[in-house]
Amino acid sequence: MILLEVKDLRTYFETEDGLVKAVDGVSFQLQHGETLGIVGESGSGKSVTNLSIIRLIQEPPGKIVSGEVILKGQDILLLPPHAVRKIRGRRIAMIFQDPMTSLNPFMKISRQLMEMTQLHLGHTRSQAYEHAVKMLETVGIPDARTRANSYPHEFSGGMRQRVMIAMALSCEPELLIADEPTTALDVTIQAQILELIRKLKQETGTSVILITHDLGVVAGMTDRVIVMYAGKIFEQAKTKELFARPGNPYTKGLLRSVPDPTDEQGKLYQIPGLPPDVAHLKPGCPFAERCERVEEICRREFPPFVELTPDHHSLCHFANEVYAESN
Amino acid sequence: MQTEPEIQTESGEGEFIRGTSLWRDAWRRLLKNKLAVFGLIVVIFITLASITGPAIIKRTFGFTPDYIPTSEPALVKSFPPFRGPNGEFSWKHPMGTDNAGRDQLARILQGGQISLFVGIIATIVSLIIGVSYGAISGYAGGRIDNLMMRIVDVLYSLPYVILVIVLLAMFRSQTPRGQLILLFVALGSVSWLTMARIVRGQVLSLKNQEFVLAARATGVSAPRIIFRHLVPNTLGPVIVYATLTIPQIMLTEAFLSFLGLGVQAPLASWGSLAADGIQNIAIFPWQLIFPGVTMALTLFSLNFLGDGLRDALDPQMRTI
């Protein structure tokens, strides 16, 4: 069953430098209970896509120009603001990148957790408090009842991210959007947090959108992957398929840039050049300047979104060839 | 303030290490600052003395601040407290009397009540209006922010002393109490401008932090984000500025009273006492000296306290 369907989403930002098409025609579907990974370099539009889904784009300068975001048959983009507020946190919850700054330093942990359930589930203070303690226990905070009355600065980064997860899941949302949840944490904590998300996802059946630029995380956590570049979806496939048979030169480049611990290579591959300035995109393929197999047509014409298999799409003039080669 | 639900600590020893909160930390730093502690003590002392003083004098000597003796001879001839009828030593009027024979100490203490009251009320007004106005403006941003801040700019650019004088002169009230209320309105209406600017600046930088985005992402409404999440985070600078606003307002009040626009007799404020005293400065200098020194001491202390609070609440600001 489809939980969320995003159709042709376009979010533009009006800047002094011109119109920045941060998200330009993104479409995807998310099934119930599925984990979707969104990968891409910085500035590829991953975060803006997800902020657009719950309408948290700062307006101005940003604007959702067109598109539909359908959550169980209801287009979020057409709802009035107060109705969107009822969805945020209740049906779609978010976890942010930096746990050090995503908790209010002046509020006790318990109060921040209580705010959620008091707001959305109509809990009384004592109900909300008990629920907060229970959630803290669920995410593995030892001595939760005492710790609930601490302030954020008394917690370490990993603990704060656990608190964020507790907060996000306290209303049992249908969709959890995790925006680079482990980027700011060190490796051992990363593993713990990812394991926690996976465990809670299994217990609650929540769907997850996981934004990251760590391909290892994607491989281990997700069912399906979207590769974004310059505000567009470059490739979309089942995770296993994408890693085994990428159908896009950009994805190939990304996969080659992951260090392989078993292979003692001399030098780590990197995709040449820098991501393009999305305010001034040339008419052709945005990746053309950096692509290994660029041909004349790439600079001239925008590539088609090729269907390789019903479950695997790639934005490239030579998608079929790349797909065939990578087998 | 809302109270937290009952919390039992279940750790075996019945004690757990309390984290050092920001306030505790700030308090400790404040206590290390000698000038600030001095200021705090003086402010507390003068406040308590002003509140209780007139009543104590009434009990001890049996006169109120506005009591004008009719039977006693004028007691203003020599420097206090040497002021028995024949110039002998007497503690009855330790700071002398004024022209009408009212006890100076009692009047200074009563004046202190009014001066402090004016300062505190006007500061509270500036807190309520200034903080809300600044926080809303900063959070709204864009065109609304622009409009709201231009209004502040316009009010700023009005010659504020003249404005207050015109206001007080136009609505000059017949009763001293009415005049006092008018003074509150006049001072309160202009005292919030700087506070609004300070809070707006704070909110502008705070609202881009991730915890605000996180609060929005959990469906918290805008007023709640402003007043529950943002305003408490601006509290440090707000407290500091409020402490520094009190002496500023008191000084303005003294200035207006000195010009005869503020508090009217038989009520007194330090400014009006000084105004009365200056008429006799050559013959009875203490009539100016005592209210003047009291006021200066209080203002100094409040400023020391404000500076100390700033250092305590914002340790990064310190040079050492």
Interface residues (C-beta under 8 A of the other chain):
Chain A: I54 L56 P60 R85 K86 I87 R88 G89 R90 A93 M94 F96 Q97 D98 T101 S102 L103 N104 P105 F106 M107 K108 S110 E115 M116 L119 H120 R125 S126 Y129 D143 R145 T146 A148 N149 S150 Y151 H153 E154 M164 M167 A168
Chain B: E4 P5 I7 Q8 T9 E10 S11 F16 G19 S21 G142 Q209 E210 F211 L213 A214 A215 R216 A217 T218 G219 V220 S221 R228 H229 P232 N233 L235
